[in-house]
Amino acid sequence: MLKAIFIDHMGTLVYEQSEYLEALLKKCVEHSDEKDPQKIADLWQKKHDALLKKYNGENFKKEYDIVLEAFDDLKAEINLEGDSHEYCDLLVQHWLHTPAYDDAYDFFEQCPLPIYIITNNDTCYVEESMKLLELKPKGIISSETTHYYKPAKEMFEKALAITKLNADEAIYIGDSLNKDMEAAKAVGIRAFLIGKEKTDDPDIQSLESLLDVFQYL
């Protein structure tokens, strides 16, 4: 019997793009040797994701500090000028103020089960984001809570322990095959994929809307 829904935050409940992210990339272009904002975004994401895998468990660092390190590395590679904290703080504005997808509100209103957000972001930013969006999850289980980052399966193992659920008592909705789907599957949680990525994996159910998940409850 299902007792809860676990769901990703960025890219699933809220958009991955925002005016704040655009402003950040524009600032990077204006103050570096790289003039292609997409190349900057891809390069930074690669550095960021590598650091997420590094700082798990006993080596845990908060994501803000990881973001800071990623910008420090980026500065050296593309001759980015300025204080890394300034770039981090622009990204924080993106975390706080990115709008929710339209179906997020109906999803929260109609969902018959408790909703827990499973996120790599620092707790305070997700809490503030939910407050600003007036969305009320049952709980927020972050990297700070577990000391692990997705795609580490320990993130989901600890989420189950915190909620006192077995793997077959929860489902997980996310937008990333790598960070979300594989990690959830690794601990036996049924995974639902939403967004741009596609899969032929018979163990992963694709959704067009968050509301589509209700037919599987």
C-alpha positions as CSV (number, residue, x, y, z in Angstrom):
1,M,0.0,0.0,0.0
2,L,1.4,3.4,-1.0
3,K,1.8,5.8,1.8
4,A,3.8,8.8,0.3
5,I,5.1,10.5,-2.8
6,F,8.7,11.5,-3.0
7,I,9.3,14.2,-5.6
8,D,12.3,16.2,-7.0
9,H,12.3,20.0,-6.7
10,M,14.3,21.7,-9.5
11,G,13.1,20.7,-13.0
12,T,10.1,18.8,-11.6
13,L,8.1,21.1,-9.4
14,V,9.8,24.3,-10.5
15,Y,11.4,25.4,-13.8
16,E,15.1,24.9,-14.4
17,Q,15.3,28.2,-16.3
18,S,14.6,31.7,-14.9
19,E,15.4,35.3,-15.4
20,Y,17.9,35.0,-12.5
21,L,19.8,32.2,-14.2
22,E,19.9,34.2,-17.4
23,A,21.3,37.2,-15.5
24,L,24.0,35.0,-14.0
25,L,25.1,33.6,-17.4
26,K,25.1,37.1,-18.9
27,K,27.4,38.3,-16.1
28,C,29.7,35.3,-16.7
29,V,29.8,36.2,-20.4
30,E,30.6,39.8,-19.7
31,H,33.4,39.0,-17.3
32,S,35.1,36.0,-19.0
33,D,36.8,34.9,-22.2
34,E,34.0,32.5,-23.0
35,K,31.2,34.3,-24.9
36,D,28.8,31.4,-25.4
37,P,26.4,31.2,-22.3
38,Q,25.4,27.6,-23.1
39,K,29.1,26.5,-23.0
40,I,29.5,28.3,-19.7
41,A,26.4,26.6,-18.3
42,D,27.5,23.1,-19.5
43,L,31.0,23.6,-18.2
44,W,29.8,24.7,-14.8
45,Q,27.3,21.9,-14.6
46,K,30.0,19.3,-15.3
47,K,32.1,20.7,-12.5
48,H,29.2,21.0,-10.1
49,D,28.0,17.4,-10.7
50,A,31.5,16.0,-10.2
51,L,31.8,17.8,-6.9
52,L,28.4,16.4,-5.8
53,K,29.8,12.9,-6.2
54,K,32.9,13.9,-4.3
55,Y,31.3,15.5,-1.2
56,N,29.1,12.6,0.1
57,G,28.9,11.0,3.5
58,E,31.9,11.8,5.7
59,N,33.1,14.3,3.0
60,F,29.8,16.2,2.9
61,K,29.7,19.9,2.0
62,K,26.6,22.0,1.7
63,E,25.6,22.7,-1.9
64,Y,26.3,26.5,-1.5
65,D,29.9,25.7,-0.7
66,I,30.1,23.2,-3.6
67,V,28.7,25.9,-6.0
68,L,31.4,28.3,-4.7
69,E,34.1,25.8,-5.4
70,A,32.6,25.2,-8.9
71,F,32.8,28.9,-9.7
72,D,36.4,29.1,-8.4
73,D,37.3,26.3,-10.8
74,L,35.4,28.0,-13.6
75,K,37.3,31.3,-12.9
76,A,40.6,29.6,-13.6
77,E,39.4,27.8,-16.8
78,I,37.6,30.7,-18.6
79,N,39.4,33.6,-16.9
80,L,36.2,34.6,-15.1
81,E,36.7,37.8,-13.2
82,G,35.0,38.8,-9.9
83,D,34.2,37.3,-6.5
84,S,32.8,33.8,-6.7
85,H,30.4,34.7,-3.9
86,E,28.7,37.2,-6.2
87,Y,28.0,34.5,-8.8
88,C,26.8,32.1,-6.1
89,D,24.4,34.7,-4.7
90,L,22.9,35.2,-8.1
91,L,22.3,31.4,-8.3
92,V,20.6,31.5,-4.9
93,Q,18.1,34.0,-6.3
94,H,17.4,31.4,-9.0
95,W,16.8,28.7,-6.4
96,L,14.5,31.0,-4.4
97,H,12.4,32.6,-7.1
98,T,12.1,30.2,-10.0
99,P,8.4,29.8,-10.7
100,A,6.5,26.5,-10.3
101,Y,5.1,24.6,-13.2
102,D,1.4,25.1,-13.6
103,D,0.5,21.6,-12.7
104,A,2.4,21.8,-9.4
105,Y,-0.5,23.6,-7.7
106,D,-3.2,21.1,-8.8
107,F,-0.8,18.3,-7.9
108,F,-0.5,19.5,-4.3
109,E,-4.2,20.3,-4.0
110,Q,-5.4,16.9,-5.4
111,C,-2.7,14.6,-4.1
112,P,-4.2,12.1,-1.6
113,L,-0.8,11.1,-0.1
114,P,1.8,13.1,1.8
115,I,4.3,14.8,-0.4
116,Y,8.0,14.8,0.5
117,I,10.5,16.8,-1.6
118,I,13.9,15.0,-2.2
119,T,16.4,17.6,-3.2
120,N,20.1,18.3,-3.6
121,N,19.6,21.9,-2.7
122,D,20.3,23.3,0.8
123,T,17.3,23.1,3.0
124,C,16.8,26.8,3.7
125,Y,16.5,27.6,0.0
126,V,13.9,25.0,-0.7
127,E,11.9,26.0,2.4
128,E,11.9,29.6,1.2
129,S,11.0,28.6,-2.3
130,M,8.0,26.6,-1.1
131,K,7.0,29.4,1.2
132,L,7.1,32.0,-1.7
133,L,5.2,29.6,-4.0
134,E,2.7,28.8,-1.2
135,L,3.2,25.1,-1.6
136,K,3.2,22.9,1.5
137,P,5.0,19.6,1.3
138,K,4.8,17.2,4.3
139,G,8.5,17.4,4.5
140,I,11.7,18.4,2.7
141,I,14.5,15.8,2.7
142,S,17.6,17.6,1.4
143,S,21.3,16.8,1.0
144,E,21.8,18.5,4.4
145,T,19.3,16.1,5.9
146,T,21.0,13.0,4.6
147,H,24.6,14.1,3.8
148,Y,24.3,12.6,0.4
149,Y,23.6,14.0,-3.0
150,K,21.5,12.3,-5.8
151,P,22.4,10.1,-7.7
152,A,23.8,8.4,-4.5
153,K,21.3,5.7,-3.5
154,E,22.0,6.6,0.1
155,M,19.9,9.7,-0.4
156,F,16.8,7.5,-0.9
157,E,17.8,5.0,1.8
158,K,17.9,7.8,4.3
159,A,14.7,9.3,3.0
160,L,12.9,6.0,3.6
161,A,14.4,5.7,7.1
162,I,13.4,9.3,8.0
163,T,9.8,8.7,6.8
164,K,9.7,5.2,8.3
165,L,8.6,3.7,5.0
166,N,9.5,0.6,3.0
167,A,10.5,1.0,-0.6
168,D,7.2,-0.3,-1.8
169,E,5.2,2.3,0.2
170,A,6.6,5.3,-1.7
171,I,7.0,6.3,-5.4
172,Y,9.3,8.9,-6.7
173,I,8.8,11.6,-9.4
174,G,11.8,13.3,-11.0
175,D,13.1,14.7,-14.3
176,S,16.6,13.2,-14.5
177,L,17.3,9.7,-15.6
178,N,20.7,9.7,-14.0
179,K,20.2,11.7,-10.8
180,D,16.6,10.6,-10.1
181,M,15.5,7.4,-11.8
182,E,18.5,5.2,-11.3
183,A,19.0,6.1,-7.7
184,A,15.4,5.5,-6.8
185,K,15.3,2.2,-8.6
186,A,18.5,1.2,-6.8
187,V,16.6,1.1,-3.5
188,G,13.4,-0.4,-4.9
189,I,11.3,2.7,-5.2
190,R,9.0,2.8,-8.3
191,A,10.2,5.7,-10.5
192,F,8.2,8.1,-12.6
193,L,10.0,10.3,-15.2
194,I,8.6,13.7,-16.2
195,G,10.1,16.4,-18.5
196,K,12.3,16.4,-21.6
197,E,14.3,13.1,-21.0
198,K,12.8,9.9,-22.5
199,T,13.4,6.3,-21.7
200,D,12.5,2.8,-22.9
201,D,13.1,1.3,-19.5
202,P,10.1,-0.8,-18.6
203,D,10.7,-0.1,-14.9
204,I,10.3,3.6,-15.4
205,Q,6.9,5.2,-16.2
206,S,6.9,8.4,-18.1
207,L,4.5,11.2,-17.3
208,E,3.3,14.1,-19.4
209,S,1.9,15.9,-16.3
210,L,2.3,15.5,-12.5
211,L,-1.4,14.8,-12.4
212,D,-0.9,11.7,-14.5
213,V,0.7,9.9,-11.6
214,F,-2.7,9.7,-9.7
215,Q,-3.8,6.9,-12.0
216,Y,-1.0,4.7,-10.6
217,L,-1.8,5.3,-6.9
